[in-house]
Amino acid sequence: MAICSDVMEHIPEVEVCNVLSSISSLDVKNFYFAISTRKSGYLDKNKQNLHLSVFSSEKWKSLLSKFFSIENEDKIPDLYTVKCARLD
């Protein structure tokens, strides 16, 4: 199992699909994602929000579904957690 926790929201929006594609190519059957769905409470040195890809749970599900089979998901306030399997 590969675990990606509190990472995807830090990926620039234009790179999210490329990163998901790369993750899905790993020789792993199951994947677990925990993704924040809100802006960070912190800014970088340039005053930019640290969460670069802030999407709703539904949008994350749509993006993940392009690369993975969704097996189980939880939508709790400000966090989307999902267990996926690689598409074969």
For each residue, the residues with C-beta under 8 A, 3 or more apart:
1: 28 29 30 31 32
2: 23 26 28 30 31 32
3: 31 32
4: 7 8 23 31 32 33 34
5: 32 33 34
6: 9 10 34 35 36
7: 4 10 11 35
8: 4 11 16 19 20 33 35 53 60
9: 6 35 36 37 40 51 52 53 54
10: 6 7 50 51 52 53
11: 7 8 15 16 19 52 53
12: 15 16 52 53
13: 16 52 53
14:
15: 11 12 18 19
16: 8 11 12 13 19 20 53 63
17: 20 21 63 66
18: 15 21 22
19: 8 11 15 16 22 23
20: 8 16 17 23 24 63 64 66 67 68
21: 17 18 24 25 67
22: 18 19 25 26
23: 2 4 19 20 26 31 67
24: 20 21 31 67 68 86 87
25: 21 22
26: 2 22 23 86
27:
28: 1 2 31 86
29: 1 85 86
30: 1 2 71 83 84 85 86
31: 1 2 3 4 23 24 28 68 83 84 85 86
32: 1 2 3 4 5 81 82 83 84
33: 4 5 8 60 64 80 81 82 84
34: 4 5 6 79 80 81
35: 6 7 8 9 60 79 80 81 82
36: 6 9 40 51 54 78 79
37: 9 54 55 56 57 60 78 79 80
38: 51 54 78
39: 49 51 54
40: 9 36 43 49 50 51
41:
42: 49 50
43: 40 46 47 48 49 50
44: 47 48 49 50
45:
46: 43
47: 43 44
48: 43 44 52
49: 39 40 42 43 44 52 54
50: 10 40 42 43 44
51: 9 10 36 38 39 40 54
52: 9 10 11 12 13 48 49
53: 8 9 10 11 12 13 16
54: 9 36 37 38 39 49 51
55: 37 59 60 63
56: 37 59 60
57: 37 60 61 73 75 80
58: 61 62
59: 55 56 62 63
60: 8 33 35 37 55 56 57 63 64 80 82
61: 57 58 64 65 70 73 80 82
62: 58 59 65 66
63: 16 17 20 55 59 60 66 67
64: 20 33 60 61 67 68 70 82 84
65: 61 62 68 69 70
66: 17 20 62 63
67: 20 21 23 24 63 64 87
68: 20 24 31 64 65 84 85 86 87
69: 65 84 85 86 87
70: 61 64 65 73 82 83 84
71: 30 83 84 85
72: 82 83
73: 57 61 70 80 81 82 83
74: 79 80 81 82
75: 57 80
76: 79 81
77:
78: 36 37 38
79: 34 35 36 37 74 76
80: 33 34 35 37 57 60 61 73 74 75
81: 32 33 34 35 73 74 76
82: 32 33 35 60 61 64 70 72 73 74
83: 30 31 32 70 71 72 73
84: 30 31 32 33 64 68 69 70 71
85: 29 30 31 68 69 71
86: 24 26 28 29 30 31 68 69
87: 24 67 68 69
88:
